[in-house]
Amino acid sequence: MVIMTTASSHSFEPVLARIAEEIERTPGRGRPADYIPALAACDPRRFGMAVAELDGTVYGVGDWREPFSTQSITKVFTLALDLAREGDALWEHVGREPSGNPFNSLVQLEYENGIPRNPFINAGALVVTDRLQTRSSDASGELLAFLRAESGNPALDFDQDVAASESAHGDRNAALAHFMASYGNIDNPVPVLLDQYFRQCSVMASCADLALAIGFLARHGIRADGDRLLSQSQAKQVNAVMLTCGTYDAAGDFAYRVGLPGKSGVGGGIIAVVPGRCTLCVWSPGLDERGNSVAGVAALDRFTTLTGLSVF
Ligand code: GLN
């Protein structure tokens, strides 16, 4: 029998260098999100990737220390923070099925009585942030403190211009929030919730920061300082929802290509988790038509193919 060795016993640097070189040679990067000027101005040729081991050792390539707009990646963290506080009661207010619809879609909400399909489409994330707001009275502040602690980077912050721009172009998110409020599925005044949500989306962080910050999902719920945030079972649940719902209506294709729980954002970042082994974050601002980074998905696809590290 041939025993296969993978990158798991080595530094990840050679595999990252190889992926960066392949990405560099690949034409076609998609288009940056253009619904707000701050994102539209990003250069689609930028590319960075980081891998963090469970002990906090982090490897990277390209623009891996460059802060970018985290956007929907933050939905994983607010979900974890709210689950840690309220447990299963959350699932009475948001489902955990793939939506098969774009991340900002309104159509399913009416058929399903104001209960969003999952926490990673905008409607579901608004419900989660609303519930975290009720419990913490500063949902985005709690998120930022958590990201700073887990990444070890106290300089992480909101981008006030992005938050203001989100707000100025926020009609669809406002519509989602008001619609759910009409079903009694939002506790806080909608303007308060939207302010929290737009601040949440505006957090700037690098691939290194995010690969470290998501480490608790690879450590089965344990934070960087050894404290437990989630039970082992809850960490499994969050990973499962990421796998099935983390890349919007492309989650099936992402699972097929990458084989890892992952969450994307329209800033061009994607985080991914190899439970028990390591975490990844990749950033490249050019998106496909479903809102996922073209080079980001390609890089993760190559990573799991080259290393054999996937959940399957
Ligand atoms: N701020 C964006 C929005 O709410 C986040 C969407 C995303 O990253 N998919 O529309």
Residues whose N, C-alpha, C, O or C-beta is under 5 A from the ligand:
A	BS01	LIG	Q71 S72 F103 N122 C201 S264 G265 V266
